[in-house]
Structure formats: C-alpha cells, structure tokens
C-alpha cells in the first residue's frame, strides 16, 4: 500500500498539466505573432505602395514596356512580366522532369548505393549554394559565349530548383507504403509499371505541391538573372537570343534608382511578383487538396 501511495503521489497533478499546457500555448502564440507581424508589415508595404501605380494605371502597367528614361513617370512592366514567365517556364520544363526522374532513381533504384549517396550529398550541397554563385557559374559557362538570353536565366533557375524538386519528391516517394508496391508485384507488374501506375499516383499531390513551391521560390530570384538574362526595357519574346528582363531584375534596378518615378515602378513590380507567387502557392494548395479529396 505504501508503494502504491508513493506511485500515486509521484504522478503529475492535473493542475500542473493544465498550467504547462497554457504556458506552451502562450509561447506558441507569441512565436506565431513574432512571425506574422513582420510578414504583415511587408505585405502591407508592398500593397499600399504598389497598388498606387499597378491599379491606378491599369491596364497600362501590364501592357506597356519599361520607360527608357528612369526619371520618366509612368507605368510599364509588360517586358518584365513576359520575361518572368519565359524564364520561369523554361526553368520548370528543365528542372521538374529531371528532378522527378532523379528522385525516382534515388528512392526506387539507387537505395543506399555509393552513387546514390553521392547524389544525395551533392543535392544537399546544391541546396545551400547561394543564388549569386549559381548566376556567376551560368555567366561564365553560357553568357560569356552566347550572350544574354531567357534560356540562360532558365538554366540558372533550373540549377536552383533541381535540388529542391529532387529532395521534396524523394520524401514523397518514401511516404508511399511498401504494401502498395508489394501488392502490385504480386499481381505480376514490372518495376517500371509499379512506379508509373502505383507509386507516382500515390505521391502525386506532394510532388506537385513541392514543384510549384520550388517554382514560386525561383520566380523571385534576382542575382542569377542579372548575370544571365540582362535588363532589357522592351519586350523580347525570343527564348534563345537577345537580352531579356524579369520582374525581380526590374525591382532591383528601379528600387536603387534615385528617381521617384523609378521607385514607384519598383513597388508596382514587387506587388505583381508577390501576386504571381501567391497565385502559384494557392494553386499548389488547391491542387493538392483536390487530389487528396479524390483519394
């Protein structure tokens, strides 16, 4: 009986558990507020200062090119918007298929082989490489020989996106239960057929979400595009030739100008870029939720 009483006395009291729960809830709430306040301030600044030129000058802001003279007032980010879509779209076409194929190899074929471990290590290293270093690499290997182009910018962004796509896709493939693979093998399906018809469909929501988030991150990069794309003011629909531009490049160029008109255009371009990033993120969430509901 004495031992039982001792055990009962050692149990944490309900009052202390409730107090600890309240303390942790308060701390978590403070952490959320600490993150939300700076984010809200950034969003408010971009909307309040960018809407003045982006919406008041609609649709000219989206249908005219960047003025040749920085001090000239007026909108014009058509060339930057088209350039952003070209560069980001090209990077997506390059990085996403290669990243998915690389993740399939690492998870389904490579396993813990020396080559697979080396690839994972290089992927981890590439994830931490600064974007300016990647831009300098593309400048030396591509821009110096062939000049500025949207394709060069796509290569730079693809190098940044590739490790993110590989890592996120591999993690999603690892979450697919082995019972699904074993059941397909028991029915006589080949390994490639199991991957295409069982593994990839099961991991598709996470793969799509990770890929779209990688695209959204790459769309806001500035340093690589300054080395590879250039800073043209007129719209250039050509992908492989001539200098182009992007929203992030125009934001940097106009924001560092001493003219108020250029700074206003920078805020408008920032709002446009934030809107595109938000749209991509929203599409990723909705698509993932819809696929999850269908399952």
Secondary structure, DSSP 8 states (H G I E B T S, - for coil): -HHHHHHHHHS--HHHHHHHHHHHHHHHHHHHHHHHHHHHHHHHHHHHHHHHHHTTTTTHHHHS---SSTTS-----HHHHHHHHHHHHHHHHHHHHHHHHHHHIIIIIITT-HHHHHHHHHHHHHHTS-HHHHHHHHIIIIIHHH-S-HHHHHHHHHHHHHHHHHHHHHHHHHTS-HHHHHHHHHTT--HHHHIIIIIHHHHHHHHHHHHHHHHHHHHT--HHHHHHT---SS----SSSS----HHHHHHHHHTSS-HHHHHHHHHHHHHHHHHHHHHHHHHHHHHHHHHHH-
